């Protein structure tokens, strides 16, 4: 088959949707090299050559030739790419982040689109009005036009069906995996050096994620402050922003300044160390499309405290405790159980390897391959 991908995120985003795009493309190249692959991106960043080499020399990469299309790349991505796809005689085109080019059905090209979440519809108060307008138009058009929709979780699949009135048989759930580096052995020297520089005793509570209202760090802090005085440190990993200023004020108000720490620049190897040496990971986000930090923690062998009202139970399985993210007292009680009930904790920890193994690149690639061949 000739398979094409919208590779804008793969070549230009270094987290989130970029990681998903790179993982998906690399998994298909690794496990299904029998196909011919084409990548379409309106621009490339400074790591373009390195990424191109890491994918495969045989991959076809399309970028705008005209200056006008490079300047107005949304037009190139939505309109002009269609002609390139048709000329390349692709069998299927997969939009990896919520959209596909216009007019694919008229051109007779089979299309797939990945939808990561519809949080902007479920919680519109967290998004500017103009963003919501364009997101809805773009996402809905892609879902209606595509032959098949890939949802990254059952929760996202349910939201697509509910909000966009899409027939359930048109939606397929295909789970992703963590970055391959998370499953690679840790370098012992790096691990020791990193821990020494960290200056925090192992057994801390870890919370990984951007600082924003949806991630629910305020209630987590309040729950933490209710723990007994012998509680371990609470360590956040995330880039400081305006919301972090609000969290700092709350930390001061709660009188826990000496017990709460933040790291805003941590690479994958550093994250692996942090996950491994945490007592547990707290991810009580109000709503998620997948919840990658939950899976990252399980891969590193560390149980999770997660919210119970979106997709996190799909990811955490029996290796996590779950709480109502709005319930501060209930969250604090579960934190106590993880810290002081050794029997419950060890039962969760024993479940981590099996739950982490349920998500893997090979299954992702094989599920996608079956999907493409069925079109």
Secondary structure, 3 states (H helix, E strand, C coil): CEEEEECHHHHHCCCCHHHHHHHHHHHHHHHCCCCEEEEECCCCCCCHHHHHHHHCCCCEEECCCCHHHHHCHHHHHHHHHHHHHHHCCCCEEEECCCCCCCCCCCCCCEEEEEECCCHHHHCHHHCCHHHHHHHHHHHHHHHHHCCEEEECCHHHHHHHHHHHCCCHHHEEECCCCCCHHHHCCCCHHHHHHHHHHHCCCCCCEEEECCCCHHHCHHHHHHHHHCCCCCCCCEEEECCCCHHHHHHHHHHHHHCCCCCEEEECCCCHHHHHHHHHHCCEEEECCCCCCCCHHHHHHHHCCCCEEEECCCCHHHHHHHHEEEECCCCHHHHHHHHHHHHHCHHHHHHHHHHHHHHHHCCCHHHHHHHHHHHHHHC
